[in-house]
Amino acid sequence: MLRVLDIVPGPCHGVIVPTVLRIRGYRFHFFSNERNEPPHIHVDAAENTVKVWLDTLVITQAAGYDGRELREVVDLVRAHREELTKAWNEYFKTDG
């Protein structure tokens, strides 16, 4: 099971950003103010960012990544989807 690796301040006052996985230079995290959205994960590397729904693996937002990198990120989300979903549910205290 994944645990929160670090928590950093978010872009807005009162928002925190729990990081739940770091692998291959990618940081997997979510924002504390997104509990009303479907379970998803943000994946950042350098200035690149992507948001992926955990249930469907659909990319909902992306900036900076090329196609190969997006496929790699989705493959990593797929490989860790169960743990990422558990981390989401635990953080937001949902039944999943």
C-alpha positions as CSV (number, residue, x, y, z in Angstrom):
1,M,0.0,0.0,0.0
2,L,1.2,3.5,-0.8
3,R,1.7,6.1,1.8
4,V,1.9,9.8,1.6
5,L,5.5,10.6,0.8
6,D,5.3,14.3,1.4
7,I,2.8,17.1,1.6
8,V,3.5,20.5,0.0
9,P,1.5,23.7,-0.2
10,G,-0.7,23.9,-3.2
11,P,-1.2,26.8,-5.6
12,C,-4.2,28.2,-3.6
13,H,-4.3,29.1,0.1
14,G,-5.4,26.1,2.2
15,V,-4.7,23.5,-0.5
16,I,-2.2,20.8,0.1
17,V,-0.6,18.4,-2.4
18,P,0.0,14.9,-1.0
19,T,2.6,13.0,-3.0
20,V,1.9,9.3,-3.0
21,L,4.4,7.9,-5.5
22,R,7.7,8.8,-7.1
23,I,9.0,6.6,-9.9
24,R,11.2,7.2,-13.0
25,G,11.4,10.9,-12.3
26,Y,7.6,11.3,-12.1
27,R,5.7,12.6,-9.0
28,F,2.2,11.2,-8.5
29,H,0.0,13.4,-6.4
30,F,-3.5,14.9,-5.9
31,F,-4.8,18.2,-4.6
32,S,-6.7,18.3,-1.2
33,N,-9.5,20.4,-2.7
34,E,-10.5,17.8,-5.4
35,R,-12.4,15.4,-3.3
36,N,-15.6,16.0,-5.3
37,E,-14.1,14.9,-8.5
38,P,-13.8,11.2,-9.6
39,P,-10.6,9.5,-8.3
40,H,-7.6,10.7,-10.3
41,I,-3.9,11.3,-10.1
42,H,-1.7,14.2,-11.2
43,V,1.7,13.2,-12.6
44,D,4.4,15.8,-12.9
45,A,8.0,15.8,-14.1
46,A,9.9,19.1,-14.5
47,E,7.4,21.6,-16.0
48,N,5.2,18.8,-17.5
49,T,1.9,17.8,-15.9
50,V,-1.0,15.4,-16.7
51,K,-4.2,14.4,-14.9
52,V,-5.5,10.9,-15.3
53,W,-8.8,9.4,-14.1
54,L,-8.0,6.2,-12.2
55,D,-11.1,4.2,-13.2
56,T,-10.8,4.7,-16.9
57,L,-7.2,5.8,-17.4
58,V,-8.4,8.7,-19.5
59,I,-6.2,11.8,-19.6
60,T,-8.3,14.8,-18.7
61,Q,-5.6,17.5,-18.8
62,A,-2.0,17.5,-20.1
63,A,0.7,20.0,-20.7
64,G,4.3,19.6,-21.8
65,Y,4.5,15.8,-22.3
66,D,4.9,14.3,-25.7
67,G,3.0,11.2,-26.9
68,R,5.6,8.7,-25.8
69,E,5.8,10.3,-22.3
70,L,2.0,10.3,-22.0
71,R,1.9,6.6,-22.9
72,E,4.6,5.9,-20.3
73,V,2.7,7.8,-17.6
74,V,-0.6,6.0,-18.4
75,D,1.3,2.7,-18.3
76,L,2.6,3.6,-14.8
77,V,-0.8,4.7,-13.6
78,R,-2.2,1.4,-14.9
79,A,0.5,-0.6,-13.1
80,H,-0.1,1.2,-9.8
81,R,-3.8,1.9,-10.2
82,E,-4.9,-0.2,-7.3
83,E,-2.5,1.4,-4.9
84,L,-3.2,4.9,-6.2
85,T,-6.9,4.3,-5.8
86,K,-6.4,3.1,-2.2
87,A,-4.3,6.1,-1.5
88,W,-7.1,8.4,-2.9
89,N,-9.8,6.6,-0.9
90,E,-7.7,6.6,2.3
91,Y,-6.8,10.3,2.0
92,F,-10.4,11.4,1.2
93,K,-11.9,8.7,3.5
94,T,-14.2,7.3,0.8
95,D,-15.5,3.7,0.5
96,G,-14.2,3.4,-3.1
